[in-house]
Amino acid sequence: MSGIPASPASVGTMLGGRYELRELVGTGGMAQVWRGVDRTLGRDVAVKVLHAHLAQDDAIVTRFRHEAMAAAQLSNPHIVAVYDTISSHGIDAIVMEMVDGETLREHLNRVGTVSEQTARHIAISIADALDTAHRRGFVHRDIKPANILLCNSGTVKLADFGIAKVDFEMTADLTVEGTVVGTATYLAPEQVELGIVDARSDLYSLATVLFESVCGSPPFRGDTQTTTALARLHQTPPSPRSLRPDLSDALAHTILRNLQRDPDDRFPSAAALRDHLAQLDPGDHTRTDLAVGAGVGGAGVGRAGAAEAAPSAAAPSANKNVSSRSRRFGAGAVIVAFLVIAALVVIAALVIHDNRGAQRAASTTTTTPATPATVTVDGFDPDGSGTPGENNSLAANAVDGDPTTAWRTESYDLQTFGTKTGVGLLLNLDDERAVDRIVIDSPTLGWKGSVLVLDEPPTAAPDGGRTFEFESSPLAVDDLDQAGRSVLIWITDLGPSNERHRVEISEVTVYSRPVGG
């Protein structure tokens, strides 16, 4: 062989006087992963043992121990827990939580893609883990399917903080400025170009993982790792819906927003991403199609380099009863099926009745249907100073038909603006029209405002209008039934945020018809 020293670890090896190695479950470029038992506490553990030839390199040992120190500071149900570190008799090891299941990499290799609900479930869990890490000053820097563990219990966990960067300390000892660290397919552009990362770099990597999970391949691929990494600097990622047409606009927009080259154009934090994903379809993110096969073993240990063990992962803690629920079939399922069929029969009868009524109405009354109107658009800021409007240079993004672009307000310290009464987006029709409804797509949730149909563009803060709270996207404001030449989306509350407050609107459609039509 190549002269690599044999591992000093073997079945039966006792580490630190308490951890007995039972079974080798995986080997990667940096370490072996063993299934073991903690003799003191009587529990199963995963033990990550650094390869003997690497244990001779002080820099690698420092990085290996850094993983343990990083993860040990983080307490979150979606982060693999670190229990202990061992360094004795030529063995360096990390003792971690045992997680049975498989990695997302293994899962995708087996099934190809996952459902939208499962993708959101995974993303919510990992975003929650990243929120904990980022709040402690850690940037993971290696988010990839091999480091996401799908537990048999239904929990999803993030592993391998081996190359995590601490924003406020230790960086100089572990990385060289300008060095690219991470896995090429999932690197953020700023990692490739500058070797500089912050929390939003992890969000880019997570978006790449999500893209691959729902589409079957990552957004950028090249012949080599280098060309793959460089592609994101010069190419625009395809829309996930071009590869997966059944994907919702909301999730596709979320993925593409975090694949923006400029970190400022991504979600501002992991918490913001988590909360946004959780509200896309409230209550639905706990339903997944994760089905980890029986007998798949793994250690709850992160991978360093190649996939090392078969760590398992699962979905958020809310999913802990998914497996038992899925087995509750039999008579109950038959009854439910019967009730569903009966309900469908009733619905069909109602639809037929309604259609017949509509046909009778159509024979006596003809109304021109409302269609999407052609509009021009401007930002509206009646209380502002300086250049008129509110980010007018971005206003056209709200009507360009591209959900990956957006108009946004400026950022404010207070969600109710402070000295301003509000700001808005003004849509000008080409003529007086009867406006029936307006549909708003926005990645920002929790903001409030009103829709006003006006005879002419306003010059001051308006009163009245149809009020709304933006709780899910898209939002339809129906039955306006007003004639005018302008439609104003007037924002009075920017919604809650852990950062400064702002609202983004990605698309607006005004449905109108001729006056009197």
Secondary structure, 3 states (H helix, E strand, C coil): CCCCCCCCCCCCCEECCCEEEEEEEEECCCEEEEEEEECCCCEEEEEEEECCCCCCCHHHHHHHHHHHHHHHCCCCCCECCEEEEEEECCEEEEEEECCCEEEHHHHHHHHCCCCHHHHHHHHHHHHHHHHHHHHCCEECCCCCHHHEEEECCCCEEECCCCCCEECCCCHHHHCCCCCCCCCHHHCCHHHHHCCCCCHHHHHHHHHHHHHHHHHCCCCCCCCCHHHHHHHHHHCCCCCHHHHCCCCCHHHHHHHHHHCCCCHHHCCCCHHHHHHHHHHHCCCCCCCCCCCCCCCCCCCCCCCCCCCCCCCCECCCHHHCCHHHHHCCCCHHHHHHHHHHHHHHHHHHHHHHHHHHHHHHHHCCCCCCCCEECCEEEEEECCCCCCCCCCCHHHHHHHHCCCCCCCEECCCECCCCCCCCCCEEEEEEEEEEEEEEEEEEECCCCCCEEEEEEECCCCCCCCCCCEEEECCCCCEEECCCCEEEEEEEEEEEECCCCCCCECCEECEEEEEEEECCC
